Amino acid sequence: MAKAAAKTKAAVASASVERRPALAGRTLSAPGVKVEMLPPAERVSLRAPQASLAALSKALGVTLPVKPKSSATKDGRTALWLGPDEWMIIDEAGNDPLADCAKVTVLHSAVGISHRNVGISVVGPAATVTVNSGCPQDLSLDAFPVGAASRTILGKSEIVLLRTAADSFRVECWRSFSDYVFTLLSEAASDAAN
């Protein structure tokens, strides 16, 4: 009996576990807009005082923006300004921004949030109308230009919104709200097409 239990434990321990992102592969295409789940990315919630920004920017390889509603992107890594001492770092190149922050000795707080958040892409001529159907923020290009980023709401969910092109947005939300956010955006995309 003990041998059988040990064999079962060994088989379970050697089995590989595949982590699948929330709503992986989910896509909706409607006339004028496409809503789809983005591939996994590394994310860090970063807090730091002004005096630490130069060292952190150097370590991260991207200049941390200091202007409200702004972002900076370099080599697959994006830094989004969320507040006077707060940024979200998104790395889509397979690198580890948390490890990069750990090498810095200046005052800061960096927390990995890669498994908490998911990204959703909204792209096409009707992207602005689609996002605006649930987001009260003015998303005109004058008020929210390419590169603009902010923490806001979509329906009943808090999101972080980044405009990646004139007709393209990245919506970051908590994994637990991803089905709600994706469904809301999908319905809005269908409505925008009519």
Contact map, one row per residue, 1 for C-alpha under 8 A:
11111000000000000000000000000000000000000000000000000000000000000000000000000000000000000000000000000000000000000000000000000000000000000000000000000000000000000000000000000000000000000000000000
11111100000000000000000000000000000000000000000000000000000000000000000000000000000000000000000000000000000000000000000000000000000000000000000000000000000000000000000000000000000000000000000000
11111110000000000000000000000000000000000000000000000000000000000000000000000000000000000000000000000000000000000000000000000000000000000000000000000000000000000000000000000000000000000000000000
11111111000000000000000000000000000000000000000000000000000000000000000000000000000000000000000000000000000000000000000000000000000000000000000000000000000000000000000000000000000000000000000000
11111111100000000000000000000000000000000000000000000000000000000000000000000000000000000000000000000000000000000000000000000000000000000000000000000000000000000000000000000000000000000000000000
01111111110000000000000000000000000000000000000000000000000000000000000000000000000000000000000000000000000000000000000000000000000000000000000000000000000000000000000000000000000000000000000000
00111111111000000000000000000000000000000000000000000000000000000000000000000000000000000000000000000000000000000000000000000000000000000000000000000000000000000000000000000000000000000000000000
00011111111100000000000000000000000000000000000000000000000000000000000000000000000000000000000000000000000000000000000000000000000000000000000000000000000000000000000000000000000000000000000000
00001111111110000000000000000000000000000000000000000000000000000000000000000000000000000000000000000000000000000000000000000000000000000000000000000000000000000000000000000000000000000000000000
00000111111111000000000000000000000000000000000000000000000000000000000000000000000000000000000000000000000000000000000000000000000000000000000000000000000000000000000000000000000000000000000000
00000011111111100000000000000000000000000000000000000000000000000000000000000000000000000000000000000000000000000000000000000000000000000000000000000000000000000000000000000000000000000000000000
00000001111111100000000000000000000000000000000000000000000000000000000000000000000000000000000000000000000000000000000000000000000000000000000000000000000000000000000000000000000000000000000000
00000000111111110000000000000000000000000000000000000000000000000000000000000000000000000000000000000000000000000000000000000000000000000000000000000000000000000000000000000000000000000000000000
00000000011111110000000000000000000000000000000000000000000000000000000000000000000000000000000000000000000000000000000000000000000000000000000000000000000000000000000000000000000000000000000000
00000000001111111000000000000000000000000000000000000000000000000000000000000000000000000000000000000000000000000000000000000000000000000000000000000000000000000000000000000000000000000000000000
00000000000011111100000000000000000000000000000000000000000000000000000000000000000000000000000000000000000000000000000000000000000000000000000000000000000000000000000000000000000000000000000000
00000000000000111110000000000000000000000000000000000000000000000000000000000000000000000000000000000000000000000000000000000000000000000000000000000000000000000000000000000000000000000000000000
00000000000000011111000000000000000000000000000000000000000000000000000000000000000000000000000000000000000000000000000000000000000000000000000000000000000000000000000000000000000000000000000000
00000000000000001111100000000000000000000000000000000000000000000000000000000000000000000000000000000000000000000000000000000000000000000000000000000000000000000000000000000000000000000000000000
00000000000000000111110100000000000000000000000000000000000000000000000000000000000000000000000000000000000000000000000000000000000000000000000000000000000000000000000000000000000000000000000000
00000000000000000011111100000000000000110000000000000000000000000000000000000000000000000000000000000000000000000000010000000000000000000000000000000000000000000000000000000000000000000000000000
00000000000000000001111100000000000000000000000000000000000000000000000000000000000000000000000000000000000000000000010000000000000000000000000000000000000000000000000000000010010000000000000000
00000000000000000000111111000000000010000000000000000000000000000000000000000000000000000000000000000000000000000000000000000000000000000000000000000000000000000000000000000000011000000000000000
00000000000000000001111111000000000011100000000000000000000000000000000000000000000000000000000000000000000000000000000000000000000000000000000000000000000000000000000000000000000000000000000000
00000000000000000000001111100000000110000000000000000000000000000000000000000000000000000000000000000000000000000000000000000000000000000000000000000000000000000000000000000000000000000000000000
00000000000000000000001111110000000110000000000000000000000000000000000000000000000000000000000000000000000000000000000000000000000000000000000000000000000000000000000000000000000000000000000000
00000000000000000000000011111000011110000000000000000000000000000000000000000000000000000000000000000000000000000000000000000000000000000000000000000000000000000000000000000000000000000000000000
00000000000000000000000001111100011100000000000000000000000000000000000000000000000000000000000000000000000000000000000000000000000000000000000000000000000000000000000000000000000000000100000000
00000000000000000000000000111110111000000000000000000000000000000000000000000000000000000000000000000000000000000000000000000000000000000000000000000000000000000000000000000000000000000000000000
00000000000000000000000000011111110000000000000000000000000000000000000000000000000000000000000000000000000000000000000000000000000000000000000000000000000000000000000000000000000000000000110010
00000000000000000000000000001111100000000000000000000000000000000000000000000000000000000000000000000000000000000000000000000000000000000000000000000000000000000000000000000000000000000000010010
00000000000000000000000000000111110000000000000000000000000000000000000000000000000000000000000000000000000000000000000000011110000000000000000000000000000000000000000000000000000000000000000110
00000000000000000000000000001111111000000000000000000000000000000000000000000000000000000000000000000000000000000000000001111110010000000000000000000000000000000000000000000000000000000000100010
00000000000000000000000000111101111100000000000000000000000000000000000000000000000000000000000000000000000000000000000011110010000000000000000000000000000000000000000000000000000000000000100000
00000000000000000000000000111000111110000000000000000000000000000000000000000000000000000000000000000000000000000000000111100000000000000000000000000000000000000000000000000000000001001100100000
00000000000000000000000011110000011111000000000000000000000000000000000000000000000000000000000000000000000000000000000111000000000000000000000000000000000000000000000000000000000000000000000000
00000000000000000000001111100000001111100000000000000000000000000000000000000000000000000000000000000000000000000000011110000000000000000000000000000000000000000000000000000000000000000000000000
00000000000000000000000100000000000111110000000000000000000000000000000000000000000000000000000000000000000000000000011110000000000000000000000000000000000000000000000000000000000000000000000000
00000000000000000000100100000000000011111000000000000000000000000000000000000000000000000000000000000000000000000000001000000000000000000000000000000000000000000000000000000000000000000000000000
00000000000000000000100000000000000001111100000000000000000000000000000000000000000000000001000000000000000000000100011000000000000000000000000000000000000000000000000000000000000000000000000000
00000000000000000000000000000000000000111110000000000000000000000000000000000000000000000111110000000000000000000100000000000000000000000000000000000000000000000000000000000000000000000000000000
00000000000000000000000000000000000000011111000000000000000000000000000000000000000000000111011110000000000000011100000000000000000000000000000000000000000000000000000000000000000000000000000000
00000000000000000000000000000000000000001111100000000000000000000000000000000000000000011110000011000000000000011100100000000000000000000000000000000000000000000000000000000000000000000000000000
00000000000000000000000000000000000000000111110000000000000000000000000000000000000000011100000011000000000001111100000000000000000000000000000000000000000000000000000000000000000000000000000000
00000000000000000000000000000000000000000011111000000000000000000000000000000000000001111000000000000000000001111000000000000000000000000000000000000000000000000000000000000000000000000000000000
00000000000000000000000000000000000000000001111100000000000000000000000000000000000001111000000000000000000111100000000000000000000000000000000000000000000000000000000000000000000000000000000000
00000000000000000000000000000000000000000000111110000000000000000000000000000000000011100000000000000000000111000000000000000000000000000000000000000000000000000000000000000000000000000000000000
00000000000000000000000000000000000000000000011111011000000000000000000000000000000011000000000000000000001110000000000000000000000000000000000000000000000000000000000000000000000000000000000000
00000000000000000000000000000000000000000000001111111000000000000000000000000000000010000000000000000000001100000000000000000000000000000000000000000000000000000000000000000000000000000000000000
00000000000000000000000000000000000000000000000111111000000000000000000000000000000010000000000000000000000000000000000000000000000000000000000000000000000000000000000000000000000000000000000000
00000000000000000000000000000000000000000000000011111100000000000000000000000000000000000000000000000000000000000000000000000000000000000000000000000000000000000000000000000000000000000000000000
00000000000000000000000000000000000000000000000111111111000000000000000000000000000000000000000000000000011100000000000000000000000000000000000000000000000000000000000000000000000000000000000000
00000000000000000000000000000000000000000000000111111111100000010000000000000000000000000000000000000000000000000000000000000000000000000000000000000000000000000000000000000000000000000000000000
00000000000000000000000000000000000000000000000000111111110000100000000000000000000000000000000000000000000000000000000000000000000000000000000000000000000000000000000000000000000000000000000000
00000000000000000000000000000000000000000000000000011111111000000000000000000000000000000000000000000001010000000000000000000000000000000000000000000000000000000000000000000000000000000000000000
00000000000000000000000000000000000000000000000000011111111100010000000000000000000000000000000000001001010000000000000000000000000000000000000000000000000000000000000000000000000000000000000000
00000000000000000000000000000000000000000000000000001111111111110000000000000000000000000000000000000000000000000000000000000000000000000000000000000000000000000000000000000000000000000000000000
00000000000000000000000000000000000000000000000000000111111111100000000000000000000000000000000000000000000000000000000000000000000000000000000000000000000000000000000000000000000000000000000000
00000000000000000000000000000000000000000000000000000011111110000000000000000000000000000000000000011011000000000000000000000000000000000000000000000000000000000000000000000000000000000000000000
00000000000000000000000000000000000000000000000000000001111111100000000000000000000000000000000010011000000000000000000000000000000000000000000000000000000000000000000000000000000000000000000000
00000000000000000000000000000000000000000000000000000000111111100000000001000000000000000000000000000000000000000000000000000000000000000000000000000000000000000000000000000000000000000000000000
00000000000000000000000000000000000000000000000000000000110111110000000111001110000000000000000000000000000000000000000000000000000000000000000000000000000000000000000000000000000000000000000000
00000000000000000000000000000000000000000000000000000100110111111000000100000010000000000000000000000000000000000000000000000000000000000000000000000000000000000000000000000000000000000000000000
00000000000000000000000000000000000000000000000000001001100001111100001100000011100000100000000000000000000000000000000000000000000000000000000000000000000000000000000000000000000000000000000000
00000000000000000000000000000000000000000000000000000000000000111110011100000011100000000000000000000000000000000000000000000000000000000000000000000000000000000000000000000000000000000000000000
00000000000000000000000000000000000000000000000000000000000000011111010000000000100100000000000000000000000000000000000000000000000000000000000000000000000000000000000000000000000000000000000000
00000000000000000000000000000000000000000000000000000000000000001111110000000000100000000000000000000000000000000000000000000000000000000000000000000000000000000000000000000000000000000000000000
00000000000000000000000000000000000000000000000000000000000000000111110000000000111100000000000000000000000000000000000000000000000000000000000000000000000000000000000000000000000000000000000000
00000000000000000000000000000000000000000000000000000000000000000011111000000001110000000000000000000000000000000000000000000000000000000000000100011100000000000000000000000000000000000000000000
00000000000000000000000000000000000000000000000000000000000000001111111100000001100000000000000000000000000000000000000000000000000000000000000000111100000000000000000000000000000000000000000000
00000000000000000000000000000000000000000000000000000000000000011000111110000111100000000000000000000000000000000000000000000000000000000000000000111000000000000000000000000000000000000000000000
00000000000000000000000000000000000000000000000000000000000001111000011111000111000000000000000000000000000000000000000000000000000000000000000000100000000000000000000000000000000000000000000000
00000000000000000000000000000000000000000000000000000000000001000000001111111110000000000000000000000000000000000000000000000000000000000000000000000000000000000000000000000000000000000000000000
00000000000000000000000000000000000000000000000000000000000011000000000111111100000000000000000000000000000000000000000000000000000000000000000000000000000000000000000000000000000000000000000000
00000000000000000000000000000000000000000000000000000000000000000000000011111000000000000000100000000000000000000000000000000000000000000000000000000000000000000000000000000000000000000000000000
00000000000000000000000000000000000000000000000000000000000000000000000011111100000000000011100000000000000000000000000000000000000000000000000000000000000000000000000000000000000000000000000000
00000000000000000000000000000000000000000000000000000000000001000000000011111110000000001111100000000000000000000000000000000000000000000000000000000000000000000000000000000000000000000000000000
00000000000000000000000000000000000000000000000000000000000001000000001111011111000000001110000000000000000000000000000000000000000000000000000000000000000000000000000000000000000000000000000000
00000000000000000000000000000000000000000000000000000000000001111000001110001111100000111100000000000000000000000000000000000000000000000000000000000000000000000000000000000000000000000000000000
00000000000000000000000000000000000000000000000000000000000000011000111100000111110000111000000000000000000000000000000000000000000000000000000000001100000000000100000000000000000000000000000000
00000000000000000000000000000000000000000000000000000000000000011111111000000011111101110000000000000000000000000000000000000000000000000000000000001100000000000000000000000000000000000000000000
00000000000000000000000000000000000000000000000000000000000000000001100000000001111111110000000000000000000000000000000000000000000000000000000000001110000000000000000000000000000000000000000000
00000000000000000000000000000000000000000000000000000000000000000001000000000000111111100000000000000000000000000000000000000000000000000000000000000000000000000000000000000000000000000000000000
00000000000000000000000000000000000000000000000000000000000000000101000000000000111111000000000000000000000000000000000000000000000000000000000000000000000000000000000000000000000000000000000000
00000000000000000000000000000000000000000000001111000000000000000000000000000000011111100000000000000000000000000000000000000000000000000000000000000000000000000000000000000000000000000000000000
00000000000000000000000000000000000000000000111100000000000000000000000000000000111111110000000000000000000000000000000000000000000000000000000000000000000000000000000000000000000000000000000000
00000000000000000000000000000000000000000000111000000000000000010000000000000011111011111000000000000000000000000000000000000000000000000000000000000000000000000000000000000000000000000000000000
00000000000000000000000000000000000000000011110000000000000000000000000000000011110001111100000000000000000000000000000000000000000000000000000000000000000000000000000000000000000000000000000000
00000000000000000000000000000000000000000011110000000000000000000000000000001111000000111110000010000000000000000000000000000000000000000000000000000000000000000000000000000000000000000000000000
00000000000000000000000000000000000000001111000000000000000000000000000000001110000000011111000000000000000000000000000000000000000000000000000000000000000000000000000000000000000000000000000000
00000000000000000000000000000000000000001110000000000000000000000000000000011100000000001111111110000000000000000000000000000000000000000000000000000000000000000000000000000000000000000000000000
00000000000000000000000000000000000000011100000000000000000000000000000000011000000000000111111000000000000000000000000000000000000000000000000000000000000000000000000000000000000000000000000000
00000000000000000000000000000000000000001000000000000000000000000000000000111000000000000011111000000000000000000000000000000000000000000000000000000000000000000000000000000000000000000000000000
00000000000000000000000000000000000000001100000000000000000000000000000000000000000000000011111100000000000000000000000000000000000000000000000000000000000000000000000000000000000000000000000000
00000000000000000000000000000000000000000100000000000000000000000000000000000000000000000011111110000000000000000000000000000000000000000000000000000000000000000000000000000000000000000000000000
00000000000000000000000000000000000000000100000000000000000000000000000000000000000000000010011111110000000000000000000000000000000000000000000000000000000000000000000000000000000000000000000000
00000000000000000000000000000000000000000111000000000000000100000000000000000000000000001010001111111000000000000000000000000000000000000000000000000000000000000000000000000000000000000000000000
00000000000000000000000000000000000000000011000000000000000000000000000000000000000000000000000111111100000001110000000000000000000000000000000000000000000000000000000000000000000000000000000000
00000000000000000000000000000000000000000000000000000000000000000000000000000000000000000000000111111110000000000000000000000000000000000000000000000000000000000000000000000000000000000000000000
00000000000000000000000000000000000000000000000000000000001100000000000000000000000000000000000111111111000000000000000000000000000000000000000000000000000000000000000000000000000000000000000000
00000000000000000000000000000000000000000000000000000001001100000000000000000000000000000000000011111111000001000000000000000000000000000000000000000000000000000000000000000000000000000000000000
00000000000000000000000000000000000000000000000000000000000000000000000000000000000000000000000001111111100001000000000000000000000000000000000000000000000000000000000000000000000000000000000000
00000000000000000000000000000000000000000000000000000000001000000000000000000000000000000000000000111111100000000000000000000000000000000000000000000000000000000000000000000000000000000000000000
00000000000000000000000000000000000000000000000000000011001000000000000000000000000000000000000000011111110000000000000000000000000000000000000000000000000000000000000000000000000000000000000000
00000000000000000000000000000000000000000000000000000000000000000000000000000000000000000000000000000111111000000000000000000000000000000000000000000000000000000000000000000000000000000000000000
00000000000000000000000000000000000000000000000000010011000000000000000000000000000000000000000000000001111100000000000000000000000000000000000000000000000000000000000000000000000000000000000000
00000000000000000000000000000000000000000000000110010000000000000000000000000000000000000000000000000000111110000000000000000000000000000000000000000000000000000000000000000000000000000000000000
00000000000000000000000000000000000000000000011110010000000000000000000000000000000000000000000000000000011111000000000000000000000000000000000000000000000000000000000000000000000000000000000000
00000000000000000000000000000000000000000000011100000000000000000000000000000000000000000000000000000000001111100000000000000000000000000000000000000000000000000000000000000000000000000000000000
00000000000000000000000000000000000000000001111000000000000000000000000000000000000000000000000001001100000111110000000000000000000000000000000000000000000000000000000000000000000000000000000000
00000000000000000000000000000000000000000001110000000000000000000000000000000000000000000000000001000000000011111000000000000000000000000000000000000000000000000000000000000000000000000000000000
00000000000000000000000000000000000000000111100000000000000000000000000000000000000000000000000001000000000001111100000000000000000000000000000000000000000000000000000000000000000000000000000000
00000000000000000000000000000000000000000111100000000000000000000000000000000000000000000000000000000000000000111111100000000000000000000000000000000000000000000000000000000000000000000000000000
00000000000000000000000000000000000000011111000000000000000000000000000000000000000000000000000000000000000000011111110000000000000000000000000000000000000000000000000000000000000000000000000000
00000000000000000000000000000000000000000000000000000000000000000000000000000000000000000000000000000000000000001111110000000000000000000000000000000000000000000000000000000010000000000000000000
00000000000000000000000000000000000000000000000000000000000000000000000000000000000000000000000000000000000000001111110000000000000000000000000000000000000000000000000000000111000000000000000000
00000000000000000000000000000000000000000010000000000000000000000000000000000000000000000000000000000000000000001111111000000000000000000000000000000000000000000000000000011110000000000000000000
00000000000000000000110000000000000011010000000000000000000000000000000000000000000000000000000000000000000000000111111100000000000000000000000000000000000000000000000000011110010000000000000000
00000000000000000000000000000000000011110000000000000000000000000000000000000000000000000000000000000000000000000000111110000000000000000000000000000000000000000000000001111000000000000000000000
00000000000000000000000000000000001111000000000000000000000000000000000000000000000000000000000000000000000000000000011111000000000000000000000000000000000000000000000001110000000001000000000000
00000000000000000000000000000000011111000000000000000000000000000000000000000000000000000000000000000000000000000000001111100000000000000000000000000000000000000000000111100000000000000000000000
00000000000000000000000000000000111100000000000000000000000000000000000000000000000000000000000000000000000000000000000111110010011000000000000000000000000000000000000111100000000000000000000000
00000000000000000000000000000000111000000000000000000000000000000000000000000000000000000000000000000000000000000000000011111110000000000000000000000000000000000000001110000000000000000000000000
00000000000000000000000000000001110000000000000000000000000000000000000000000000000000000000000000000000000000000000000001111110000000000000000000000000000000000000001100000000000000000000000000
00000000000000000000000000000001100000000000000000000000000000000000000000000000000000000000000000000000000000000000000000111111000000000000000000000000000000000000001000000000000000000000000000
00000000000000000000000000000001100000000000000000000000000000000000000000000000000000000000000000000000000000000000000000111111110000000000000000000000000000000000001000000000000000000000100110
00000000000000000000000000000001110000000000000000000000000000000000000000000000000000000000000000000000000000000000000001111111111000000000000000000000000000000000001110000000000000000000100000
00000000000000000000000000000000000000000000000000000000000000000000000000000000000000000000000000000000000000000000000000001111111100000011000000000000000000000000001100000000000000000000000000
00000000000000000000000000000000000000000000000000000000000000000000000000000000000000000000000000000000000000000000000000000111111110000000000000000000000000000000000000000000000000000001000100
00000000000000000000000000000000100000000000000000000000000000000000000000000000000000000000000000000000000000000000000001000111111111000000000000000000000000000000000000000000000000001001100100
00000000000000000000000000000000000000000000000000000000000000000000000000000000000000000000000000000000000000000000000001000011111111100000000000000000010000000000000000000000000000001001000000
00000000000000000000000000000000000000000000000000000000000000000000000000000000000000000000000000000000000000000000000000000001111111111110000000000000000000000000000000000000000000000000000000
00000000000000000000000000000000000000000000000000000000000000000000000000000000000000000000000000000000000000000000000000000000111111110000000000000000000000000000000000000000000000000001000000
00000000000000000000000000000000000000000000000000000000000000000000000000000000000000000000000000000000000000000000000000000000011111110000000000000000111000000000000000000000000000011001000000
00000000000000000000000000000000000000000000000000000000000000000000000000000000000000000000000000000000000000000000000000000000001111111000000000000001111000000000000000000000000000000000000000
00000000000000000000000000000000000000000000000000000000000000000000000000000000000000000000000000000000000000000000000000000000000111111100000000000000110000000000000000000000000000000000000000
00000000000000000000000000000000000000000000000000000000000000000000000000000000000000000000000000000000000000000000000000000000000100111110000000000001000000000000000000000000000000000000000000
00000000000000000000000000000000000000000000000000000000000000000000000000000000000000000000000000000000000000000000000000000000000100011111001100000000000000000000000000000000000000000000000000
00000000000000000000000000000000000000000000000000000000000000000000000000000000000000000000000000000000000000000000000000000001000100001111101110000000000000000000000000000000000000000000000000
00000000000000000000000000000000000000000000000000000000000000000000000000000000000000000000000000000000000000000000000000000001000000000111111110000000000000000000000000000000000000000000000000
00000000000000000000000000000000000000000000000000000000000000000000000000000000000000000000000000000000000000000000000000000000000000000011111111000000000000000000010000000000000000000000000000
00000000000000000000000000000000000000000000000000000000000000000000000000000000000000000000000000000000000000000000000000000000000000000001111110000000000000000000000000000000000000000000000000
00000000000000000000000000000000000000000000000000000000000000000000000000000000000000000000000000000000000000000000000000000000000000000111111110000000000000000000000000000000000000000000000000
00000000000000000000000000000000000000000000000000000000000000000000100000000000000000000000000000000000000000000000000000000000000000000111111111011000000000000010000000000000000000000000000000
00000000000000000000000000000000000000000000000000000000000000000000000000000000000000000000000000000000000000000000000000000000000000000011111111110000000000000010010000000000000000000000000000
00000000000000000000000000000000000000000000000000000000000000000000000000000000000000000000000000000000000000000000000000000000000000000000100111110000000000000011110000000000000000000000000000
00000000000000000000000000000000000000000000000000000000000000000000011100000000000000000000000000000000000000000000000000000000000000000000000011111000000000000111100000000000000000000000000000
00000000000000000000000000000000000000000000000000000000000000000000111000000000000000000000000000000000000000000000000000000000000000000000000111111100000000000111000000000000000000000000000000
00000000000000000000000000000000000000000000000000000000000000000000111000000001110000000000000000000000000000000000000000000000000000000000000100111110000000011110000000000000000000000000000000
00000000000000000000000000000000000000000000000000000000000000000000110000000001110000000000000000000000000000000000000000000000000000000000000000011111000000011100000000000000000000000000000000
00000000000000000000000000000000000000000000000000000000000000000000000000000000010000000000000000000000000000000000000000000000000000000000000000001111100001111000000000000000000000000000000000
00000000000000000000000000000000000000000000000000000000000000000000000000000000000000000000000000000000000000000000000000000000000000101000000000000111110001111000000000000000000000000000000000
00000000000000000000000000000000000000000000000000000000000000000000000000000000000000000000000000000000000000000000000000000000000001110000000000000011111111110000000000000000000000000000000000
00000000000000000000000000000000000000000000000000000000000000000000000000000000000000000000000000000000000000000000000000000000001001110000000000000001111111100000000000000000000010000000000000
00000000000000000000000000000000000000000000000000000000000000000000000000000000000000000000000000000000000000000000000000000000000001100000000000000000111110000000000000000000000010010000000000
00000000000000000000000000000000000000000000000000000000000000000000000000000000000000000000000000000000000000000000000000000000000000000000000000000000111111000000000000000000000000000000000000
00000000000000000000000000000000000000000000000000000000000000000000000000000000000000000000000000000000000000000000000000000000000000000000000000000000111111100000000000001000100010000000000000
00000000000000000000000000000000000000000000000000000000000000000000000000000000000000000000000000000000000000000000000000000000000000000000000000000011110111110000000000001000000000000000000000
00000000000000000000000000000000000000000000000000000000000000000000000000000000000000000000000000000000000000000000000000000000000000000000000000000011110011111000000000111100000000000000000000
00000000000000000000000000000000000000000000000000000000000000000000000000000000000000000000000000000000000000000000000000000000000000000000000000001111100001111100000000111000000000000000000000
00000000000000000000000000000000000000000000000000000000000000000000000000000000000000000000000000000000000000000000000000000000000000000000000000001111000000111110000011110000000000000000000000
00000000000000000000000000000000000000000000000000000000000000000000000000000001000000000000000000000000000000000000000000000000000000000000000000111100000000011111000011100000000000000000000000
00000000000000000000000000000000000000000000000000000000000000000000000000000000000000000000000000000000000000000000000000000000000000000000000111111000000000001111110111000000000000000000000000
00000000000000000000000000000000000000000000000000000000000000000000000000000000000000000000000000000000000000000000000000000000000000000000000001110000000000000111111111000000000000000000000000
00000000000000000000000000000000000000000000000000000000000000000000000000000000000000000000000000000000000000000000000000000000000000000000000001100000000000000011111110000000000000000000000000
00000000000000000000000000000000000000000000000000000000000000000000000000000000000000000000000000000000000000000000000000000000000000000000100011000000000000000011111100000000000000000000000000
00000000000000000000000000000000000000000000000000000000000000000000000000000000000000000000000000000000000000000000000000111111000000000000000000000000000000000001111110000000000000000000000000
00000000000000000000000000000000000000000000000000000000000000000000000000000000000000000000000000000000000000000000000011110011000000000000000000000000000000000011111111000000000000000000000000
00000000000000000000000000000000000000000000000000000000000000000000000000000000000000000000000000000000000000000000000011100010000000000000000000000000000000001111101111100000000000000000000000
00000000000000000000000000000000000000000000000000000000000000000000000000000000000000000000000000000000000000000000001111000000000000000000000000000000000000001111000111110000000000000000000000
00000000000000000000000000000000000000000000000000000000000000000000000000000000000000000000000000000000000000000000001111000000000000000000000000000000000000111100000011111000000000000000000000
00000000000000000000000000000000000000000000000000000000000000000000000000000000000000000000000000000000000000000000111100000000000000000000000000000000000000111000000001111100000000000000000000
00000000000000000000000000000000000000000000000000000000000000000000000000000000000000000000000000000000000000000000111000000000000000000000000000000000000011110000000000111110110010000000000000
00000000000000000000000000000000000000000000000000000000000000000000000000000000000000000000000000000000000000000001110000000000000000000000000000000000000000100000000000011111110000000000000000
00000000000000000000010000000000000000000000000000000000000000000000000000000000000000000000000000000000000000000011110000000000000000000000000000000000000000000000000000001111110000000000000000
00000000000000000000000000000000000000000000000000000000000000000000000000000000000000000000000000000000000000000001000000000000000000000000000000000000000000000000000000000111111000000000000000
00000000000000000000000000000000000000000000000000000000000000000000000000000000000000000000000000000000000000000000000000000000000000000000000000000000000010000000000000001111111110000000000000
00000000000000000000011000000000000000000000000000000000000000000000000000000000000000000000000000000000000000000000010000000000000000000000000000000000000000000000000000001111111111000000000000
00000000000000000000001000000000000000000000000000000000000000000000000000000000000000000000000000000000000000000000000000000000000000000000000000000000000000000000000000000001111111100000000000
00000000000000000000000000000000000000000000000000000000000000000000000000000000000000000000000000000000000000000000000000000000000000000000000000000000000000000000000000000000111111110000000000
00000000000000000000000000000000000000000000000000000000000000000000000000000000000000000000000000000000000000000000000000000000000000000000000000000000011010000000000000001000111111111000000000
00000000000000000000000000000000001000000000000000000000000000000000000000000000000000000000000000000000000000000000000100000000000000000000000000000000000000000000000000000000011111111100000000
00000000000000000000000000000000000000000000000000000000000000000000000000000000000000000000000000000000000000000000000000000000000000000000000000000000000000000000000000000000001111111110000000
00000000000000000000000000000000000000000000000000000000000000000000000000000000000000000000000000000000000000000000000000000000000001000000000000000000001000000000000000000000000111111111000000
00000000000000000000000000000000001000000000000000000000000000000000000000000000000000000000000000000000000000000000000000000000011001000000000000000000000000000000000000000000000011111111100000
00000000000000000000000000010000001000000000000000000000000000000000000000000000000000000000000000000000000000000000000000000000000000000000000000000000000000000000000000000000000001111111110000
00000000000000000000000000000000000000000000000000000000000000000000000000000000000000000000000000000000000000000000000000000000000000000000000000000000000000000000000000000000000000111111111000
00000000000000000000000000000000000000000000000000000000000000000000000000000000000000000000000000000000000000000000000000000000111011000000000000000000000000000000000000000000000000011111111100
00000000000000000000000000000100111000000000000000000000000000000000000000000000000000000000000000000000000000000000000000000110010000000000000000000000000000000000000000000000000000001111111110
00000000000000000000000000000110000000000000000000000000000000000000000000000000000000000000000000000000000000000000000000000000000000000000000000000000000000000000000000000000000000000111111111
00000000000000000000000000000000000000000000000000000000000000000000000000000000000000000000000000000000000000000000000000000000000000000000000000000000000000000000000000000000000000000011111111
00000000000000000000000000000001000000000000000000000000000000000000000000000000000000000000000000000000000000000000000000000100110000000000000000000000000000000000000000000000000000000001111111
00000000000000000000000000000111100000000000000000000000000000000000000000000000000000000000000000000000000000000000000000000100000000000000000000000000000000000000000000000000000000000000111111
00000000000000000000000000000000000000000000000000000000000000000000000000000000000000000000000000000000000000000000000000000000000000000000000000000000000000000000000000000000000000000000011111
